[in-house]
Amino acid sequence: MHRHWNSYFDRNLSRRDLLRVSSAGFGSLALAGLLGEQARAATAGQAASPLAVKPPHFPARAKRVIFLFMHGGPSQVDTFDYKPLLQRDHGKPLPFARPKVVSSETFNLLKSPWNFKQYGQSGMWVSDLFPEVAKLVDEICFIKSMHGSNSRHGGALLELHTGSDTFVRPSMGSWITYGLGSENQSMPGFVTICPTQSHGGANNYGSAFLPAPYAGTPIGSVGVPAREARIPFIANHETPRDIQRLEIDFTQEMNRRQLELTGPDRALEGRIESFELAFRMQAEAPELQDLSGETAATRKLYGLDHPVTEDFGRQCLMARRLSERGVRFVQVSHTYKWDQHAQLRRDHEQNAREVDVPIAGLLRDLKARGLLQDTLVLWGGEFGRTPTAQGSDGRDHNPEAFTMWLAGGGVKPGLAYGATDDYGYYAVEKKVHFHDLHATILHLLGLDHLRLTYRYAGRDFRLTDVHGNVVEEILA
């Protein structure tokens, strides 16, 4: 042992390395206990998984989440928040003070180019942009009083995904997977399909200071067609599985010896777990990503038979397959298309055509399979749009008011919660901040947002930080 430590200190150590090595001794007993527990649990080189299922704090209404992210900021007054006075007063000045906008000055009121109608027994107003989703309003809970703190895409995306618009924090999917684990030990607990690479990029699905296994695993990225989005290098046709296991065991033995030497090392610990998960994924991921076994009726339901809806339809179908197989949190992203500072009519119409059929297909499919009751589906973007015009036919960013909706997973169906002013500029009734949305999502999953904490840098962090209230009125 004496020679071992001498050989270590014979190296040229930086001050950081010296502090790390010296501090390892203080936690040696705890580390030895941890490693001993892992060693006892190890079978064929596998340690106890950090993704193992954990009990919720209280009985859960939902088991899993599918987040349909509309990157760019859909316009609430053109989709689900009908404002008759906006139609009536088109071209007139806004009759009250407007907040500071991010891009440029907006002008007079701009009516929606689309007609609104009431649907379902609940009588929900939906514009002509979403004819298929409109048929399912009695399954949906609309929150029409959402608001955020940041009018820029980067900050707003981070706030939506992580609860903070200024600091690097774990994403919502990471917190949920940390709190509950995953029902499928052969797949990541958190998967994001074709995620954005801008406006925060990987920080929107990263685990930050949470252990690495809770980070989102990207499948594809923006700009990659969904049909080409695959988990890379998942199949090894050259090396037999038993030989791969021997190779991994040898590598893991060296990694764990290094861990004993250096003490806690989040990067190394994450690498150890990633090797194990990658090995297990070879048995399940290839089949899970193969849509060829889906029936023609299912493929049509999601819009895979039409070039306009095929791409997002594939993402939604993959989200159902992943959720069905036990992945805890799945995000699909329609990136980055909803930022209509100009050409509102042309581009919002195209965007809605691409997602309307797939979203409705997902909801119908989940319900038919008995999955909607314990799968929470969330739809929305990082903010809304102004009811005033930017240029002649655009709308600026508006974090003061927007609509998001939820379905399944223990929310009241056919409900419209909260309200905006007469023109849709500000949330004014039963306001819901991102912190409140996060607290409510955790609650539906059986997690108390006040208790779901992680100690880092001397303090306990949580998804909602020091904010957030559960929106009790939308709970079924």
Secondary structure, DSSP 8 states (H G I E B T S, - for coil): -HHHHHHHHTS---HHHHHHHHHHGGGHHHHHHHHHHHHHH-BTTB---TTS----SS--S-SEEEEEEETT---GGGTT---HHHHHTTTS--SS-----SSS---SB---SS-EEEETTTTEEEETT-HHHHTTGGGEEEEEEEE-S--SHHHHHHHHHHS-SSS----HHHHHHHHH--S-TTS-SEEEES--SSTTGGGGT--TTS-GGGS-EEES-TTS-GGG---TT---SSS-HHHHHHHHHHHHHHHHHHHHHH---HHHHHHHHHHHHHHHHTTTHHHHH-GGGS-HHHHHHTTTTSTTTHHHHHHHHHHHHHHHTT-SEEEEEETT----SS-HHHHHHHHHHHHHHHHHHHHHHHHHTT-GGGEEEEEE-S-EE-SB-BTTTB--EETT-EEEEEESTTB-TTEEE-EE-TTSSSEEES-EEHHHHHHHHHHHTT--TTT--EEETTEEE-TTTT-----GGGB-
